[in-house]
Amino acid sequence: MSPELTAGHRETGTRKRLAPARRKTLIMDAAARLFAEKGYSGASITDIATASGISPSVIYDHFDSKKELHLALLNQHGSTLIKATAEHAADTGEDLLRLCTEEFFSFVEQHPYAWRMLFRDPPADDEIAAVHARIHRHGTAAIAGLIRLVPALGLPPGIPRESADEMLAQAVKSSHDGLAAWWYEHPEVPREQVAALAIALTWGGLAALTGANSGPECSGAAGEPAT
């Protein structure tokens, strides 16, 4: 159990009244872990109350329902992830990719429950599924915005640049998400190794399209530059 949740249990046991902000933090930390581990349907308010050391009635002082709590966590974690990974500047495309990728896997390492909530299958609830899909669209759009900074790509004939940016962004996001999912099940692997592999895989493809790779294996691999 984390120090925060342990503190919550200690303070509840001694009847010490917590500040509202502190109670809310304990509730959200416990809920993130349980939603990540059990899914939306498997985690109850009673479970969250037990894990946080906060009574169910007090949880309802902060959130009207389990759905509202879940949505608050999704929005918070989604915004944090996009801000951490997409709001950077670098001198070269490779440096930018490296920085953003390292930040992504740092987020996964530091917030494993948040990541699991964002990337596990969404619950069968239309409102939550819609928020879940919106967060993923925003993530893909943020990556596409970074790719759009590349002035020219050597694309196969007939592919519009805007479509290419979106397709490449989805490919990058899917590869990172898949590797992070694998890493979630293999936490003994150092983050540096996971990030390095992700960078090598992603940059290898993007470099071929930008002409950054000048080796013979890339010659003629792409079509005419598209702007």
Order of alpha helices (4+ residues) and beta strands (2+ residues): alpha-alpha-alpha-alpha-alpha-alpha-alpha-alpha-beta-alpha-alpha-beta
